Amino acid sequence: MAEGGGWQPPRPCEAYRAEWELCSSAGHFLRHYYVHGERPACGQWRRDLDSCREWEERRSAEAQQSLRESEQARVRAARKHGLVWAPRQSPPADWHLPLPQDNDR
């Protein structure tokens, strides 16, 4: 058995397959192209699916390393973007006052 005999992929292979199918769907393509102006990059999901299957079938050390690196890159990318809004420690002082009424109607 390869090193890390008790190691399991971070996600089941079905999750990688579902992500790849979603990414390569026509609806996702259209939304992604509309928002970003480019085709979605689905290749990494396919590589992860192939690596997961390789791990399940052969316990390949290369597949294990590939999945680890891919998931670590996803975590780094998610942490790279900070919060848009700073969390409040307490409500504003005037939170209980009525909202201003628009007289321009």
C-alpha positions as CSV (number, residue, x, y, z in Angstrom):
1,M,0.0,0.0,0.0
2,A,1.3,3.5,-0.7
3,E,2.4,5.9,2.0
4,G,-0.5,7.4,4.0
5,G,-2.4,4.1,4.0
6,G,-5.2,5.6,6.2
7,W,-5.5,8.7,4.0
8,Q,-8.8,9.4,2.3
9,P,-9.5,12.1,-0.4
10,P,-10.9,15.3,1.1
11,R,-14.1,14.8,-0.8
12,P,-15.8,11.6,-2.2
13,C,-15.1,11.1,-5.9
14,E,-18.8,11.7,-6.5
15,A,-18.3,15.3,-5.4
16,Y,-15.5,15.9,-7.9
17,R,-17.7,14.4,-10.6
18,A,-20.7,16.6,-9.7
19,E,-18.4,19.7,-9.7
20,W,-17.0,18.8,-13.1
21,E,-20.4,18.2,-14.6
22,L,-21.7,21.5,-13.2
23,C,-18.7,23.4,-14.4
24,S,-19.0,21.9,-17.9
25,S,-22.8,22.4,-18.2
26,A,-24.2,24.9,-20.7
27,G,-26.0,26.9,-18.1
28,H,-22.8,27.4,-16.1
29,F,-20.9,28.3,-19.3
30,L,-23.4,31.0,-20.2
31,R,-23.4,32.5,-16.7
32,H,-19.7,32.4,-16.3
33,Y,-19.1,33.9,-19.8
34,Y,-21.6,36.6,-19.1
35,V,-20.1,37.6,-15.7
36,H,-16.3,37.1,-16.4
37,G,-16.1,37.3,-20.2
38,E,-14.3,34.0,-20.6
39,R,-14.9,30.3,-20.6
40,P,-15.0,28.6,-17.2
41,A,-11.8,26.6,-16.4
42,C,-13.1,23.1,-15.6
43,G,-9.9,21.2,-16.2
44,Q,-8.9,21.1,-12.6
45,W,-12.2,19.4,-11.6
46,R,-11.6,16.8,-14.3
47,R,-8.0,16.2,-13.1
48,D,-9.2,15.9,-9.5
49,L,-11.9,13.4,-10.5
50,D,-9.3,11.3,-12.4
51,S,-6.9,11.5,-9.4
52,C,-9.6,10.5,-7.0
53,R,-10.5,7.5,-9.1
54,E,-6.9,6.6,-9.5
55,W,-6.5,6.7,-5.7
56,E,-9.5,4.5,-5.2
57,E,-8.4,1.9,-7.7
58,R,-4.7,1.8,-7.2
59,R,-3.8,3.9,-4.1
60,S,-1.4,5.9,-6.3
61,A,0.9,8.2,-4.4
62,E,0.9,10.6,-7.4
63,A,-2.9,10.8,-7.2
64,Q,-2.8,11.4,-3.5
65,Q,-0.3,14.2,-3.9
66,S,-2.3,15.7,-6.8
67,L,-5.5,15.8,-4.7
68,R,-3.7,17.3,-1.7
69,E,-2.1,20.1,-3.8
70,S,-5.4,20.8,-5.5
71,E,-7.4,21.1,-2.3
72,Q,-4.6,23.2,-0.6
73,A,-4.8,25.6,-3.6
74,R,-8.5,25.9,-3.3
75,V,-8.2,26.7,0.4
76,R,-5.5,29.3,-0.3
77,A,-7.6,30.9,-3.0
78,A,-10.7,31.1,-0.7
79,R,-8.6,32.7,2.1
80,K,-7.1,35.2,-0.2
81,H,-10.3,37.1,-0.4
82,G,-11.0,38.9,2.8
83,L,-14.4,40.0,4.1
84,V,-16.1,42.8,2.2
85,W,-17.8,44.2,5.3
86,A,-16.2,44.6,8.7
87,P,-18.3,42.7,11.3
88,R,-20.0,45.0,13.8
89,Q,-19.2,44.7,17.5
90,S,-22.5,46.4,18.5
91,P,-25.5,47.9,16.7
92,P,-25.5,51.6,15.7
93,A,-26.5,54.0,18.4
94,D,-29.6,55.2,16.5
95,W,-30.9,51.7,15.4
96,H,-34.2,52.2,17.2
97,L,-35.2,55.5,15.4
98,P,-37.7,55.4,12.5
99,L,-36.3,55.3,9.0
100,P,-36.4,58.6,7.1
101,Q,-39.4,58.9,4.8
102,D,-38.9,59.8,1.1
103,N,-40.9,62.9,0.3
104,D,-39.9,62.8,-3.4
105,R,-42.7,60.5,-4.5
